[in-house]
Amino acid sequence: MVRRTKEEAQVTRAQILEAAEQAFYERGVARTTLADIATLAGVTRGAIYWHFTNKAELVQAMLDSLHEPLEEMSQASLSEDETDPLGCMKKLLIHLFRQVSRDPKTRRINEILFHKCEFTDEMCDFRRQRRDNALWCNERIGLSLSNAVRKGQLPAELDIDKAAIGLHAFVDGILAQWLLIPEGFSLDQQAEQWVDVCMDMLRFSPALRIPTVAPAVLSAG
């Protein structure tokens, strides 16, 4: 009996998340109420509060469903035993771009995140979560870049912090641009080319190098 109750709770939770995704995509997060989601899911508002404290927690749970498939490749680029961390990162980014372009659910959730999620008062918790997530992503990117530097795949003088922020911003920018104007370019067909732009930026941009101080020249006296 307990097992069946847990299974039913999971089914209800999945219904709520599916309804939330549909409502957020059609109306935007700010204009969607928990009552709207409850009606769409065919449950009571109490059922929603049983699973989610507020709307911010519901949005975060929806986003969390996208992270799991990429975790293995992300971890590989962090491992010191990985002989090709930059190759793993490239593979991860290509997979990310193509998943957004090919999978309708991934595309919808990313479109909600980039273009239909307003940081209103009720979403302050979610804004803090997004800030913390961005800092965490920058840290992980930095660890992967450091690993690539140790393996001789990137310049030894690479400014890791600046490069991590730049790479993160580039990826977010490509996704935001394509989700807003998908007819502007083919994210699927050009995924590898856009990732190569990232890699070239890391390898060759002088602005991403830590300035070196030339040794002082002693004058003959």
PAKOLNU-244071 format. One record per residue (C-alpha): residue in one letter; x, y, z. Coordinates in pm, whole numbers, padded with zeros to 5 digits, always signed. Example, Ala and Ser with C-alpha at 12.3 -4.5 7.8 and 13.67 -1.06 7.14 Angstrom:
<sites>
A+01230-00450+00780 S+01367-00106+00714 
</sites>
This chain:
<sites>
M+00000+00000+00000 V+00282+00244+00087 R+00462+00166-00238 R+00147+00237-00438 T+00102+00568-00254 K+00457+00673-00339 E+00407+00576-00702 E+00085+00775-00718 A+00262+01075-00566 Q+00530+01054-00835 V+00264+01038-01105 T+00095+01345-00959 R+00426+01530-00941 A+00498+01449-01306 Q+00150+01573-01405 I+00210+01900-01220 L+00548+01954-01387 E+00404+01879-01731 A+00116+02119-01674 A+00352+02387-01543 E+00573+02355-01849 Q+00273+02396-02078 A+00133+02694-01885 F+00467+02874-01851 Y+00539+02826-02219 E+00200+02960-02328 R+00157+03244-02078 G+00495+03315-01924 V+00586+03248-01563 A+00459+03576-01416 R+00113+03543-01570 T+00070+03181-01462 T-00078+03107-01120 L-00061+02787-00922 A-00438+02768-00966 D-00387+02770-01344 I-00140+02483-01314 A-00369+02288-01081 T-00659+02318-01325 L-00443+02213-01618 A-00299+01917-01427 G-00639+01810-01294 V-00528+01833-00929 T-00598+02059-00634 R-00377+02347-00527 G-00313+02149-00212 A-00159+01874-00425 I+00080+02128-00574 Y+00181+02257-00230 W+00240+01898-00120 H+00519+01872-00380 F+00635+02235-00422 T+00658+02515-00167 N+00610+02792-00423 K+00632+02877-00791 A+01008+02932-00776 E+01061+02577-00651 L+00835+02446-00926 V+01032+02628-01197 Q+01361+02502-01054 A+01234+02142-01053 M+01137+02180-01417 L+01487+02303-01502 D+01658+02030-01299 S+01511+01769-01530 L+01741+01894-01808 H+02072+01854-01624 E+02097+01482-01564 P+02176+01358-01920 L+02480+01588-01942 E+02626+01509-01601 E+02849+01220-01714 M+03022+01422-01988 S+03053+01722-01755 Q+03223+01510-01491 A+03461+01361-01747 S+03609+01699-01837 L+03673+01762-01465 S+03854+01433-01406 E+04233+01454-01384 D+04244+01108-01540 E+04071+01235-01856 T+04333+01265-02132 D+04117+01490-02353 P+03925+01735-02126 L+03889+01993-02403 G+03750+01727-02635 C+03499+01628-02365 M+03395+01991-02323 K+03351+02030-02698 K+03141+01713-02714 L+02930+01836-02423 L+02859+02174-02585 I+02773+02022-02924 H+02536+01782-02749 L+02380+02072-02557 F+02315+02279-02872 R+02174+01985-03063 Q+01958+01869-02773 V+01800+02215-02749 S+01738+02225-03124 R+01613+01867-03164 D+01421+01787-02845 P+01091+01979-02812 K+01078+01951-02432 T+01435+02077-02387 R+01364+02362-02627 R+01043+02464-02447 I+01204+02466-02104 N+01501+02668-02227 E+01269+02914-02398 I+01082+02954-02070 L+01410+03017-01889 F+01555+03266-02139 H+01246+03452-02260 K+00940+03380-02046 C+01066+03395-01689 E+01038+03734-01520 F+01216+03790-01189 T+00914+03938-01009 D+00882+03955-00630 E+00744+03603-00604 M+01042+03477-00805 C+01314+03627-00583 D+01405+03282-00456 F+01442+03159-00811 R+01662+03458-00901 R+01892+03369-00612 Q+01898+03009-00732 R+01989+03122-01084 R+02267+03342-00947 D+02407+03056-00739 N+02378+02822-01037 A+02567+03066-01260 L+02850+03093-01007 W+02860+02713-00973 C+02871+02670-01352 N+03154+02923-01382 E+03349+02732-01117 R+03299+02399-01294 I+03393+02549-01631 G+03704+02693-01470 L+03802+02352-01331 S+03760+02195-01676 L+03969+02471-01838 S+04239+02429-01574 N+04243+02059-01652 A+04285+02136-02023 V+04571+02375-01942 R+04747+02103-01741 K+04709+01865-02034 G+04867+02123-02269 Q+04545+02175-02466 L+04514+02544-02377 P+04778+02815-02321 A+04950+02807-01984 E+04885+03181-01938 L+04507+03150-01995 D+04309+03369-01753 I+04087+03089-01620 D+03830+03308-01442 K+03783+03540-01739 A+03774+03250-01986 A+03509+03066-01780 I+03283+03371-01770 G+03336+03437-02141 L+03259+03078-02240 H+02948+03068-02022 A+02823+03397-02166 F+02893+03283-02523 V+02693+02962-02482 D+02403+03142-02313 G+02408+03406-02586 I+02392+03153-02870 L+02102+02973-02704 A+01912+03294-02628 Q+01961+03422-02984 W+01847+03099-03149 L+01547+03055-02919 L+01436+03409-03000 I+01503+03388-03376 P+01527+03018-03470 E+01497+03100-03839 G+01812+03312-03815 F+02047+03013-03826 S+02044+02636-03783 L+02164+02556-03433 D+02154+02186-03519 Q+02363+02205-03837 Q+02599+02473-03708 A+02645+02335-03355 E+03001+02216-03413 Q+03101+02541-03585 W+02974+02753-03298 V+03159+02535-03048 D+03476+02573-03259 V+03434+02950-03224 C+03442+02896-02845 M+03750+02679-02867 D+03932+02928-03091 M+03849+03206-02847 L+04007+03008-02564 R+04315+02910-02764 F+04396+03233-02946 S+04235+03541-02787 P+04506+03772-02645 A+04242+03930-02422 L+04208+03599-02234 R+04576+03586-02138 I+04721+03682-01803 P+04957+03973-01872 T+05321+03883-01830 V+05561+04131-01679 A+05880+04166-01876 P+06193+04132-01659 A+06367+04457-01580 V+06673+04527-01790 L+06977+04622-01582 S+07170+04909-01731 A+07546+04878-01742 G+07692+05126-01500 
</sites>
